[in-house]
């Protein structure tokens, strides 16, 4: 008998796909965004930081509700987004991806911002003294210099997305192969009092979380050696 039933295995693959896609997009967006904020003393910096950190204190179901309303074709944001993505965003993978990007944003933004504030300007100045152009300094001096924070941000973002429930459930519901992620599948098993399947899913999610923490610690220790 396999560890996970076929439907739960499908939910696992969909969850990994969602977490990996969210992580790649957020790291790619947050790296230049945080670098821009660190380098420039912008008046809107505090406002941007507050908006980015809002998902940490906003209840997931509240965020999911407002995103569901925004995605509705009956409202201007939803109709515009539907035309841009050529599909209805509510109860779709694209919809839960957008929700995950917003909800996990602080977990990619904060580690990168802190690392760049601490060592980014010094690394950039060293490259400037050596005569390297700005894009070269950022890609080949600044980013390698904050590699532990980059790895930490990616792992935190990935692990956080794996456990999302409220936002995903509000936006995506429970559609197998489309929006049924691990947390939703676990909730469904508990509702049906199928505790054996629920326990297997919970242990799977816990194992992934432990591996993520160990990888983060290993990466930090390896960087310290060098």
Secondary structure, 3 states (H helix, E strand, C coil): CCCCCHHHHHHHHHHHHHHHHHHHHHHHHHHHHHHHHHHCCCCCHHHHHHHHHHHHHCCHHHHHHHHHHHHCCCCHHHHHHHHHHCCCCCCCHHHHHHHHHHHHHHHHHHHHHHHHHHHHHHHHHHHHHCCCCHHHHHHHHHHHHCHHHHHHHHHHHHHHHHCCCHHHHHHHCCCCCCCCCHHHHHHHHHHCCCHHHHHHHHHHHHHHHHHHHHHHHHHHHHHHHC
